[in-house]
Amino acid sequence: MAPKLPLLALLIAVTCLSQFYRVSNSVIAPELTRDLDLTARQLGWAGSAFFFALFAVQIPVGMWFDRFGARRTVAALSLLAMAGALWIARAEDAADLIAGRAIVGVGCAASFMSVVFLCARWFQPARLATALACVFAASNIGTLAAATPLAWVAATVGWRHGFLGLAAVTLLVAIGFYAVVRDRPPEYRGPEPARETPIEILRGLWQVWRTPGLGPVLSMHFFAYATMLTVLGVWGGPYLYDVHGLDGVQRGNVLLAMGAAQILGILAYGPMDRVVGSRKKVVFTGAAISMVLLVVLALLPQPPLWLAVVLLMAFCFFCAYGTVIVAQGRGLFPDRLAGRGVTTVNMAQCLGLAVLPAGTGYIVEAFGAGDVAYRWVFGVLAAGLAVGSVAYVRARDSATPGAAR
């Protein structure tokens, strides 16, 4: 295990940064709205810009993984994330904020898929989902840091200085990733993969898209994590401000609790495919409970704060089943197509993360950023999970070796 610890530490560091960048708009949304004169629609697009950029470069990232390895790809792209953080720190209007988040999105495009790509090589298949769950759970330190700590920084020295500091941290992580991470474990004795020509790379990509069972996995992956992050990372803070009147630190505390609930959910889901013996059952159960919680939030007019917080925390816990889908998707592809395979699966998640925040932004703006608006958001997100679940019915079930039968 010892040789794996530096790898895991750097994977956690790079994904922590990605998580922070993803959800950082939520807790400081009122301040961003005030300082940059944003509308609800522009705030939604700022939330989506990160993921549109991330989606747009997934195919190149997969090719770079297979050709250059995750180590060099992640380190190089992280420098772009640093540049995007500096852009956000100097933003003067909505266009600057959206552009800065798009640059950061490209910079973080390889972060999470590097975890899948590298863990699949460093861990046995039976332990893959658990390893992914551990890294993804720990990565949510970034989500927690984007809650109360970011609210405190914004209130103390301003959100701009917070992003300047984040740019410096991103540079240090990029250097560490390049210096420490290796693409294969030291005990690997097999031949190095052949360097493919551009035509062979494209042929491999075509093989990935023709993989049996890929479509239903993509359909569920479009909605699963995107639904949770649309609540936690985009509209959770504005909801708590507009409906319940919470200030920055109070909003941060609730988002911190939601992020902690998500971490516990990821850890709980990690070994469930081995316990239950079916990834499909785990995913369906998580989606069903998440839908029920969203429907309750959609139907309750102005619930008391304690109840709203409990429902939001429960939702973040039960909607954390995305790592199971990731493991299921990775299992569809041979090692030589691993980079293109995992980034293709991730494209569905990225597209969902791009579409749902922007789309719900139009809802919030249409209904005036009040209780009714957010109830419609919760209802639409529940309907999306239902659509994803219907498509996922056709997915091929899978379980890890040694799972319970």
BAKOL-960844 format. One record per residue (C-alpha): residue in three letters; z, x, y. Coordinates in steps of 0.001 Angstrom, whole numbers, plus 500000, padded with zeros to 6 digits. Layout:
<pts>
@code->ALA | w->Z | u->X | v->Y;
...
</pts>
This chain:
<pts>
@code->MET | w->500000 | u->500000 | v->500000;
@code->ALA | w->500769 | u->502898 | v->502359;
@code->PRO | w->497105 | u->503822 | v->503081;
@code->LYS | w->496476 | u->500185 | v->503946;
@code->LEU | w->499204 | u->499987 | v->506605;
@code->PRO | w->497265 | u->501792 | v->509393;
@code->LEU | w->494234 | u->499628 | v->508610;
@code->LEU | w->496283 | u->496426 | v->508793;
@code->ALA | w->498023 | u->497559 | v->511986;
@code->LEU | w->494707 | u->498162 | v->513780;
@code->LEU | w->493189 | u->494936 | v->512430;
@code->ILE | w->496200 | u->493061 | v->513765;
@code->ALA | w->495927 | u->494826 | v->517125;
@code->VAL | w->492245 | u->494040 | v->517627;
@code->THR | w->492664 | u->490414 | v->516537;
@code->CYS | w->495761 | u->490022 | v->518732;
@code->LEU | w->493599 | u->490893 | v->521717;
@code->SER | w->490941 | u->488430 | v->520633;
@code->GLN | w->493543 | u->485690 | v->520250;
@code->PHE | w->494971 | u->486417 | v->523689;
@code->TYR | w->491565 | u->486264 | v->525329;
@code->ARG | w->490727 | u->483031 | v->523484;
@code->VAL | w->493729 | u->481018 | v->524652;
@code->SER | w->494679 | u->482739 | v->527920;
@code->ASN | w->493077 | u->480035 | v->530076;
@code->SER | w->495403 | u->477305 | v->528834;
@code->VAL | w->498765 | u->478306 | v->530297;
@code->ILE | w->497322 | u->479494 | v->533631;
@code->ALA | w->494749 | u->476687 | v->533925;
@code->PRO | w->496406 | u->475091 | v->536997;
@code->GLU | w->496524 | u->478495 | v->538715;
@code->LEU | w->492899 | u->479238 | v->537828;
@code->THR | w->491899 | u->475792 | v->539047;
@code->ARG | w->493696 | u->476381 | v->542345;
@code->ASP | w->492605 | u->479970 | v->543002;
@code->LEU | w->488980 | u->479584 | v->541893;
@code->ASP | w->488510 | u->475927 | v->542936;
@code->LEU | w->487550 | u->474788 | v->539428;
@code->THR | w->486680 | u->471297 | v->538236;
@code->ALA | w->487730 | u->470092 | v->534775;
@code->ARG | w->484146 | u->470539 | v->533610;
@code->GLN | w->484077 | u->474157 | v->534840;
@code->LEU | w->487424 | u->474821 | v->533171;
@code->GLY | w->485993 | u->473483 | v->529916;
@code->TRP | w->482923 | u->475695 | v->530237;
@code->ALA | w->485143 | u->478700 | v->530957;
@code->GLY | w->486908 | u->477945 | v->527689;
@code->SER | w->483583 | u->477668 | v->525863;
@code->ALA | w->481850 | u->480682 | v->527436;
@code->PHE | w->483834 | u->483085 | v->525262;
@code->PHE | w->482680 | u->481318 | v->522118;
@code->PHE | w->479057 | u->480775 | v->523140;
@code->ALA | w->478790 | u->484540 | v->523643;
@code->LEU | w->480616 | u->485183 | v->520379;
@code->PHE | w->478246 | u->482824 | v->518568;
@code->ALA | w->475136 | u->484367 | v->520111;
@code->VAL | w->475803 | u->487848 | v->518720;
@code->GLN | w->477106 | u->487014 | v->515236;
@code->ILE | w->473810 | u->487797 | v->513496;
@code->PRO | w->473492 | u->491233 | v->515171;
@code->VAL | w->477165 | u->491938 | v->514413;
@code->GLY | w->476596 | u->491188 | v->510728;
@code->MET | w->473613 | u->493534 | v->510686;
@code->TRP | w->475646 | u->496251 | v->512447;
@code->PHE | w->478457 | u->495832 | v->509915;
@code->ASP | w->476073 | u->496388 | v->507032;
@code->ARG | w->474231 | u->499255 | v->508750;
@code->PHE | w->476900 | u->501083 | v->510797;
@code->GLY | w->480191 | u->499770 | v->509388;
@code->ALA | w->482985 | u->497768 | v->510986;
@code->ARG | w->484779 | u->500802 | v->512453;
@code->ARG | w->482043 | u->501842 | v->514855;
@code->THR | w->480951 | u->498284 | v->515609;
@code->VAL | w->484413 | u->497028 | v->516598;
@code->ALA | w->485272 | u->500128 | v->518629;
@code->ALA | w->482039 | u->499959 | v->520625;
@code->LEU | w->482223 | u->496237 | v->521320;
@code->SER | w->485871 | u->496476 | v->522377;
@code->LEU | w->484736 | u->498506 | v->525375;
@code->LEU | w->482775 | u->495444 | v->526491;
@code->ALA | w->485928 | u->493332 | v->526136;
@code->MET | w->487673 | u->495745 | v->528482;
@code->ALA | w->484832 | u->495375 | v->531013;
@code->GLY | w->485062 | u->491579 | v->530759;
@code->ALA | w->488807 | u->491656 | v->531424;
@code->LEU | w->488178 | u->493690 | v->534570;
@code->TRP | w->485540 | u->491151 | v->535653;
@code->ILE | w->487987 | u->488264 | v->535184;
@code->ALA | w->490644 | u->490122 | v->537177;
@code->ARG | w->488232 | u->490285 | v->540139;
@code->ALA | w->486804 | u->486748 | v->539744;
@code->GLU | w->486155 | u->484830 | v->542951;
@code->ASP | w->484741 | u->481554 | v->541604;
@code->ALA | w->483853 | u->479622 | v->538463;
@code->ALA | w->480710 | u->481674 | v->537841;
@code->ASP | w->482714 | u->484899 | v->537789;
@code->LEU | w->485300 | u->483464 | v->535418;
@code->ILE | w->482635 | u->482127 | v->533049;
@code->ALA | w->480675 | u->485397 | v->533163;
@code->GLY | w->483787 | u->487478 | v->532556;
@code->ARG | w->484823 | u->485370 | v->529581;
@code->ALA | w->481291 | u->485603 | v->528161;
@code->ILE | w->481429 | u->489408 | v->528330;
@code->VAL | w->484835 | u->489379 | v->526664;
@code->GLY | w->483395 | u->487070 | v->524000;
@code->VAL | w->480721 | u->489611 | v->523113;
@code->GLY | w->483402 | u->492304 | v->523103;
@code->CYS | w->485516 | u->490350 | v->520605;
@code->ALA | w->482581 | u->489202 | v->518472;
@code->ALA | w->483363 | u->491585 | v->515612;
@code->SER | w->487162 | u->491395 | v->515643;
@code->PHE | w->487963 | u->488613 | v->513205;
@code->MET | w->485035 | u->489210 | v->510891;
@code->SER | w->486038 | u->492864 | v->510620;
@code->VAL | w->489236 | u->491589 | v->508995;
@code->VAL | w->487264 | u->489651 | v->506366;
@code->PHE | w->484758 | u->492478 | v->505907;
@code->LEU | w->487374 | u->495217 | v->505490;
@code->CYS | w->490049 | u->493273 | v->503601;
@code->ALA | w->487439 | u->492219 | v->501028;
@code->ARG | w->486929 | u->495935 | v->500333;
@code->TRP | w->490547 | u->497060 | v->500490;
@code->PHE | w->492175 | u->494161 | v->498571;
@code->GLN | w->491564 | u->492590 | v->495168;
@code->PRO | w->489825 | u->489158 | v->495242;
@code->ALA | w->492974 | u->487384 | v->494034;
@code->ARG | w->494861 | u->488690 | v->497076;
@code->LEU | w->492126 | u->488235 | v->499676;
@code->ALA | w->493255 | u->484877 | v->501083;
@code->THR | w->496854 | u->486106 | v->501287;
@code->ALA | w->495809 | u->489342 | v->503023;
@code->LEU | w->493680 | u->487377 | v->505488;
@code->ALA | w->496550 | u->484986 | v->506126;
@code->CYS | w->498941 | u->487859 | v->506848;
@code->VAL | w->496581 | u->489510 | v->509342;
@code->PHE | w->495543 | u->486245 | v->510992;
@code->ALA | w->499163 | u->485112 | v->511233;
@code->ALA | w->500250 | u->488398 | v->512799;
@code->SER | w->497255 | u->488251 | v->515132;
@code->ASN | w->498827 | u->485205 | v->516711;
@code->ILE | w->501220 | u->487517 | v->518488;
@code->GLY | w->498305 | u->487473 | v->520921;
@code->THR | w->498509 | u->483677 | v->521082;
@code->LEU | w->502238 | u->483886 | v->521773;
@code->ALA | w->501706 | u->486546 | v->524433;
@code->ALA | w->499234 | u->484218 | v->526160;
@code->ALA | w->501973 | u->481575 | v->526463;
@code->THR | w->505346 | u->482249 | v->528125;
@code->PRO | w->504750 | u->485996 | v->528741;
@code->LEU | w->501438 | u->485340 | v->530514;
@code->ALA | w->503000 | u->482494 | v->532480;
@code->TRP | w->505781 | u->484871 | v->533557;
@code->VAL | w->503274 | u->487583 | v->534529;
@code->ALA | w->501219 | u->485060 | v->536511;
@code->ALA | w->504321 | u->483830 | v->538325;
@code->THR | w->505629 | u->487367 | v->538972;
@code->VAL | w->502656 | u->489598 | v->539785;
@code->GLY | w->499709 | u->487212 | v->539467;
@code->TRP | w->497246 | u->486521 | v->536668;
@code->ARG | w->494772 | u->489057 | v->538066;
@code->HIS | w->497195 | u->491946 | v->537517;
@code->GLY | w->497818 | u->490588 | v->534027;
@code->PHE | w->494141 | u->491003 | v->533163;
@code->LEU | w->494046 | u->494493 | v->534638;
@code->GLY | w->496847 | u->495474 | v->532282;
@code->LEU | w->495053 | u->493780 | v->529402;
@code->ALA | w->491933 | u->495840 | v->530082;
@code->ALA | w->493981 | u->499038 | v->529695;
@code->VAL | w->495481 | u->497819 | v->526407;
@code->THR | w->492001 | u->496924 | v->525117;
@code->LEU | w->490768 | u->500455 | v->525806;
@code->LEU | w->493689 | u->501968 | v->523875;
@code->VAL | w->493063 | u->499684 | v->520893;
@code->ALA | w->489348 | u->500566 | v->520862;
@code->ILE | w->490164 | u->504277 | v->520736;
@code->GLY | w->492760 | u->503740 | v->517994;
@code->PHE | w->490383 | u->501634 | v->515897;
@code->TYR | w->487688 | u->504302 | v->515978;
@code->ALA | w->490149 | u->507106 | v->515207;
@code->VAL | w->492114 | u->505465 | v->512379;
@code->VAL | w->490137 | u->502747 | v->510568;
@code->ARG | w->487888 | u->503574 | v->507623;
@code->ASP | w->485249 | u->501250 | v->506190;
@code->ARG | w->486201 | u->501894 | v->502551;
@code->PRO | w->489475 | u->502742 | v->500778;
@code->PRO | w->489993 | u->506413 | v->499828;
@code->GLU | w->489920 | u->505625 | v->496109;
@code->TYR | w->486390 | u->504251 | v->496343;
@code->ARG | w->484108 | u->506350 | v->494150;
@code->GLY | w->480961 | u->504269 | v->494117;
@code->PRO | w->477708 | u->505155 | v->495860;
@code->GLU | w->477392 | u->504519 | v->499545;
@code->PRO | w->475185 | u->501519 | v->500332;
@code->ALA | w->471564 | u->502363 | v->500929;
@code->ARG | w->470442 | u->502385 | v->504540;
@code->GLU | w->468264 | u->499296 | v->504839;
@code->THR | w->465108 | u->499039 | v->506884;
@code->PRO | w->464901 | u->496295 | v->509534;
@code->ILE | w->462709 | u->494243 | v->507179;
@code->GLU | w->465250 | u->494588 | v->504374;
@code->ILE | w->468038 | u->493578 | v->506739;
@code->LEU | w->466164 | u->490418 | v->507709;
@code->ARG | w->465370 | u->489716 | v->504065;
@code->GLY | w->469073 | u->489963 | v->503273;
@code->LEU | w->469844 | u->487559 | v->506116;
@code->TRP | w->467369 | u->485094 | v->504631;
@code->GLN | w->469163 | u->485432 | v->501292;
@code->VAL | w->472449 | u->484611 | v->503004;
@code->TRP | w->471056 | u->481440 | v->504556;
@code->ARG | w->469687 | u->480330 | v->501178;
@code->THR | w->473032 | u->480813 | v->499399;
@code->PRO | w->473940 | u->477677 | v->497394;
@code->GLY | w->477005 | u->475893 | v->498723;
@code->LEU | w->476847 | u->477453 | v->502188;
@code->GLY | w->476014 | u->474266 | v->504117;
@code->PRO | w->479184 | u->472263 | v->503370;
@code->VAL | w->481382 | u->475279 | v->504129;
@code->LEU | w->479643 | u->475725 | v->507496;
@code->SER | w->480092 | u->472028 | v->508276;
@code->MET | w->483857 | u->472110 | v->507747;
@code->HIS | w->484206 | u->475468 | v->509467;
@code->PHE | w->482507 | u->474077 | v->512581;
@code->PHE | w->485420 | u->471706 | v->513215;
@code->ALA | w->488532 | u->473186 | v->511572;
@code->TYR | w->489729 | u->476061 | v->513759;
@code->ALA | w->487772 | u->474871 | v->516794;
@code->THR | w->489714 | u->471614 | v->516847;
@code->MET | w->493055 | u->473400 | v->516776;
@code->LEU | w->492083 | u->475936 | v->519430;
@code->THR | w->490615 | u->473276 | v->521718;
@code->VAL | w->494106 | u->471769 | v->521840;
@code->LEU | w->496139 | u->474984 | v->521889;
@code->GLY | w->493813 | u->477225 | v->523873;
@code->VAL | w->492133 | u->474902 | v->526382;
@code->TRP | w->493755 | u->471510 | v->526953;
@code->GLY | w->497339 | u->471973 | v->525779;
@code->GLY | w->498441 | u->473488 | v->529084;
@code->PRO | w->496594 | u->470997 | v->531327;
@code->TYR | w->497884 | u->468098 | v->529183;
@code->LEU | w->501476 | u->469244 | v->529590;
@code->TYR | w->500908 | u->469679 | v->533341;
@code->ASP | w->498967 | u->466484 | v->534097;
@code->VAL | w->500819 | u->464089 | v->531785;
@code->HIS | w->504297 | u->465586 | v->531538;
@code->GLY | w->504535 | u->467554 | v->534809;
@code->LEU | w->505626 | u->470897 | v->533290;
@code->ASP | w->505529 | u->474059 | v->535411;
@code->GLY | w->503991 | u->477346 | v->534268;
@code->VAL | w->506923 | u->478758 | v->532301;
@code->GLN | w->507733 | u->475360 | v->530767;
@code->ARG | w->504121 | u->475005 | v->529661;
@code->GLY | w->504269 | u->478529 | v->528306;
@code->ASN | w->507360 | u->477705 | v->526258;
@code->VAL | w->505671 | u->474717 | v->524614;
@code->LEU | w->502477 | u->476670 | v->523937;
@code->LEU | w->504643 | u->479451 | v->522521;
@code->ALA | w->506192 | u->476963 | v->520098;
@code->MET | w->502739 | u->475645 | v->519175;
@code->GLY | w->501517 | u->479181 | v->518547;
@code->ALA | w->504559 | u->479892 | v->516370;
@code->ALA | w->503836 | u->476722 | v->514393;
@code->GLN | w->500275 | u->477915 | v->513865;
@code->ILE | w->501542 | u->481267 | v->512551;
@code->LEU | w->503828 | u->479526 | v->510072;
@code->GLY | w->500928 | u->477304 | v->509027;
@code->ILE | w->498642 | u->480278 | v->508381;
@code->LEU | w->501326 | u->481954 | v->506269;
@code->ALA | w->501909 | u->478725 | v->504338;
@code->TYR | w->498213 | u->478208 | v->503632;
@code->GLY | w->497614 | u->481853 | v->502604;
@code->PRO | w->498792 | u->481630 | v->498967;
@code->MET | w->498094 | u->477911 | v->498519;
@code->ASP | w->494687 | u->478414 | v->496894;
@code->ARG | w->496387 | u->480378 | v->494101;
@code->VAL | w->499244 | u->477894 | v->493816;
@code->VAL | w->497054 | u->474783 | v->493750;
@code->GLY | w->494113 | u->476397 | v->491969;
@code->SER | w->491620 | u->474869 | v->494386;
@code->ARG | w->490540 | u->475858 | v->497859;
@code->LYS | w->488810 | u->472521 | v->498363;
@code->LYS | w->492002 | u->470515 | v->497823;
@code->VAL | w->493899 | u->472722 | v->500281;
@code->VAL | w->491244 | u->472273 | v->502953;
@code->PHE | w->490983 | u->468513 | v->502484;
@code->THR | w->494754 | u->468069 | v->502655;
@code->GLY | w->495044 | u->470117 | v->505835;
@code->ALA | w->492165 | u->468262 | v->507481;
@code->ALA | w->493568 | u->464838 | v->506551;
@code->ILE | w->497042 | u->465522 | v->507950;
@code->SER | w->495541 | u->467047 | v->511113;
@code->MET | w->493405 | u->463930 | v->511635;
@code->VAL | w->496431 | u->461650 | v->511295;
@code->LEU | w->498396 | u->463637 | v->513879;
@code->LEU | w->495493 | u->463562 | v->516345;
@code->VAL | w->495081 | u->459819 | v->515855;
@code->VAL | w->498776 | u->459304 | v->516612;
@code->LEU | w->498436 | u->461361 | v->519806;
@code->ALA | w->495349 | u->459349 | v->520738;
@code->LEU | w->497047 | u->455978 | v->520218;
@code->LEU | w->500393 | u->456686 | v->521928;
@code->PRO | w->500308 | u->456025 | v->525684;
@code->GLN | w->502366 | u->458647 | v->527551;
@code->PRO | w->504713 | u->459560 | v->524686;
@code->PRO | w->508089 | u->461089 | v->525597;
@code->LEU | w->507896 | u->464849 | v->525996;
@code->TRP | w->509943 | u->465611 | v->522873;
@code->LEU | w->507650 | u->463503 | v->520704;
@code->ALA | w->504489 | u->464976 | v->522215;
@code->VAL | w->505785 | u->468502 | v->521572;
@code->VAL | w->506714 | u->467675 | v->517971;
@code->LEU | w->503276 | u->466181 | v->517318;
@code->LEU | w->501480 | u->469124 | v->518932;
@code->MET | w->503511 | u->471647 | v->516937;
@code->ALA | w->502935 | u->469754 | v->513686;
@code->PHE | w->499223 | u->469609 | v->514447;
@code->CYS | w->499037 | u->473389 | v->515012;
@code->PHE | w->500867 | u->473945 | v->511719;
@code->PHE | w->498712 | u->471701 | v->509545;
@code->CYS | w->495407 | u->472589 | v->511231;
@code->ALA | w->495834 | u->476280 | v->510329;
@code->TYR | w->493819 | u->476015 | v->507103;
@code->GLY | w->490809 | u->477873 | v->508490;
@code->THR | w->491678 | u->481085 | v->506626;
@code->VAL | w->491151 | u->479262 | v->503332;
@code->ILE | w->487628 | u->478318 | v->504424;
@code->VAL | w->486979 | u->481930 | v->505463;
@code->ALA | w->488028 | u->483198 | v->502025;
@code->GLN | w->485889 | u->480532 | v->500373;
@code->GLY | w->482899 | u->481558 | v->502475;
@code->ARG | w->483334 | u->485278 | v->501734;
@code->GLY | w->483316 | u->484515 | v->498011;
@code->LEU | w->479773 | u->483176 | v->498264;
@code->PHE | w->478183 | u->486595 | v->498941;
@code->PRO | w->477818 | u->489937 | v->497118;
@code->ASP | w->479228 | u->493062 | v->498776;
@code->ARG | w->475859 | u->494302 | v->500016;
@code->LEU | w->475480 | u->491090 | v->502055;
@code->ALA | w->479129 | u->490920 | v->503104;
@code->GLY | w->478582 | u->491688 | v->506792;
@code->ARG | w->475754 | u->489225 | v->507245;
@code->GLY | w->477512 | u->486678 | v->505047;
@code->VAL | w->480874 | u->486581 | v->506823;
@code->THR | w->479304 | u->486580 | v->510275;
@code->THR | w->477009 | u->483727 | v->509242;
@code->VAL | w->480068 | u->481733 | v->508168;
@code->ASN | w->481757 | u->482678 | v->511426;
@code->MET | w->478798 | u->481379 | v->513404;
@code->ALA | w->479763 | u->477831 | v->512475;
@code->GLN | w->483291 | u->478371 | v->513757;
@code->CYS | w->482018 | u->480033 | v->516944;
@code->LEU | w->479587 | u->477203 | v->517614;
@code->GLY | w->482385 | u->474676 | v->517175;
@code->LEU | w->484582 | u->476688 | v->519521;
@code->ALA | w->481767 | u->476684 | v->522071;
@code->VAL | w->480877 | u->473010 | v->521819;
@code->LEU | w->484267 | u->471285 | v->521552;
@code->PRO | w->485999 | u->472740 | v->524656;
@code->ALA | w->482928 | u->472192 | v->526834;
@code->GLY | w->482298 | u->468686 | v->525464;
@code->THR | w->485892 | u->467593 | v->525896;
@code->GLY | w->485790 | u->468970 | v->529437;
@code->TYR | w->483314 | u->466223 | v->530318;
@code->ILE | w->485724 | u->463664 | v->528850;
@code->VAL | w->488664 | u->464937 | v->530913;
@code->GLU | w->486565 | u->464928 | v->534071;
@code->ALA | w->485171 | u->461444 | v->533399;
@code->PHE | w->488624 | u->459912 | v->532913;
@code->GLY | w->490354 | u->461765 | v->535724;
@code->ALA | w->492600 | u->464344 | v->533987;
@code->GLY | w->495303 | u->461823 | v->533111;
@code->ASP | w->496930 | u->460336 | v->530014;
@code->VAL | w->493873 | u->458268 | v->529067;
@code->ALA | w->491585 | u->461295 | v->529317;
@code->TYR | w->493645 | u->463402 | v->526950;
@code->ARG | w->494065 | u->460533 | v->524503;
@code->TRP | w->490278 | u->460302 | v->524349;
@code->VAL | w->490131 | u->464055 | v->523722;
@code->PHE | w->492546 | u->463741 | v->520794;
@code->GLY | w->490563 | u->460823 | v->519385;
@code->VAL | w->487215 | u->462602 | v->519632;
@code->LEU | w->488659 | u->465696 | v->517948;
@code->ALA | w->490024 | u->463537 | v->515113;
@code->ALA | w->486577 | u->461974 | v->514670;
@code->GLY | w->485049 | u->465457 | v->514506;
@code->LEU | w->487392 | u->466467 | v->511697;
@code->ALA | w->486400 | u->463317 | v->509854;
@code->VAL | w->482707 | u->464231 | v->510153;
@code->GLY | w->483384 | u->467747 | v->508914;
@code->SER | w->485367 | u->466427 | v->505959;
@code->VAL | w->482574 | u->464068 | v->504925;
@code->ALA | w->480084 | u->466942 | v->504894;
@code->TYR | w->482561 | u->469168 | v->503038;
@code->VAL | w->482704 | u->466707 | v->500127;
@code->ARG | w->479621 | u->468443 | v->498710;
@code->ALA | w->481254 | u->471894 | v->498810;
@code->ARG | w->481636 | u->473750 | v->495549;
@code->ASP | w->485300 | u->474119 | v->494726;
@code->SER | w->486639 | u->477612 | v->494182;
@code->ALA | w->489891 | u->479216 | v->493261;
@code->THR | w->491010 | u->482810 | v->493164;
@code->PRO | w->491381 | u->484679 | v->489875;
@code->GLY | w->494716 | u->484000 | v->488280;
@code->ALA | w->495217 | u->480747 | v->490150;
@code->ALA | w->497248 | u->477943 | v->488687;
@code->ARG | w->495265 | u->475491 | v->486600;
</pts>
